[in-house]
Amino acid sequence: MMQVKPVSRSTGRSATAAAAYRSGTVIECEREGRTHDYSNKSGILKSNSQIILPYGVDAEWALDRNQLWNKSEHAEKRKDGRVAREYIIALPKEATADERKELVVDLSKYIANRYGVAVDMNIHAPHHIDEEHNDNYHAHLLTTTRQILVDGLGQKSEVELSDSDRFKRGLSLSKDEVSHLRGHWAELQNQVLGKYGVQVSALSLEAQGIDREATLHMGPDCTALERDGVATKIGDHNREIEARNLERLQPPLEIEQEIIVSEQLLRSLERDYAAVIESKKTTAAQKELDDYAKTMAFLEGADDIAAGWDAEIEQEQRVRQQVKEPEREKDQTPKRDYDRGGFSL
């Protein structure tokens, strides 16, 4: 979130008062002849406060808050003159303290270099810092409306020009320039938030295609009252918006019925799929058993054939033995000696 506001005398404001309040310091306003003392203001991370100048501009005088904003007041002669410009940015709650500071410094440098102005940056903490209320860290970037020179203030920066003057210079409209800054701020945040799995967008909800109403910015005063249990107009308005957004999240009856039917069909398909898988498992197991039985039957039949062959061989051997027995007996009959008769057989 980024808000861009002018600090103008037409609304009774001054650059010195704005700077003193945002930084929690004391500034003597020479034009008004009064002292703006906000040194007792709490919630300002003063160790992070600093004034950032455009790159390459050696203007030591501008680093003094009193000098910077008194010169800004003196530079404008009109009673309705614009004496400063303020950028209010919400800081991501996911980021660490060092990451928040680095983000604000990077954006401040970008603005200072883009427009040639001084940026008085101050980070403010939530009124309550705990696990429940830690998402209201924000920063105030108060910028000069004129460019910073070595010895003083120069001409008005381009961002302060009217749309007609910007057109003459070939520049985009003021609203487009603000959109550009918001886009750059979103890019800076996303470089840090990527590791937290979070991303932000400078586009409106409608531009992002999100069917949701945007709530109004509460601001520190309304936020403090709401936390103390005091209802505010902005708080009531936001609660009405949140209620309407919640209704948008509820699907129409027809869609809800379709969801129920789809879920029932999905469960039925899951059951059928499980039954098919179980049937395949049973069929495969039965096939293995059948194959095993066939194999065993074949082996048992082979054993019977082998046994039959053995019996036939034994029988054949007995028959042969019986045939050979008489021949052996014949061969063993004693021979007669006829030598004495003059011959022999």
Beta strands, then each sheet from edge to edge (+ up, - down):
strand 1: 2-8
strand 2: 26-29
strand 3: 34-37
strand 4: 50-52
strand 5: 82-90
strand 6: 119-124
strand 7: 138-143
strand 8: 146-149
strand 9: 152-156
sheet 1: 1+ 5- 7+ 6- 4+
sheet 2: 2+ 3-
sheet 3: 8+ 9-
end
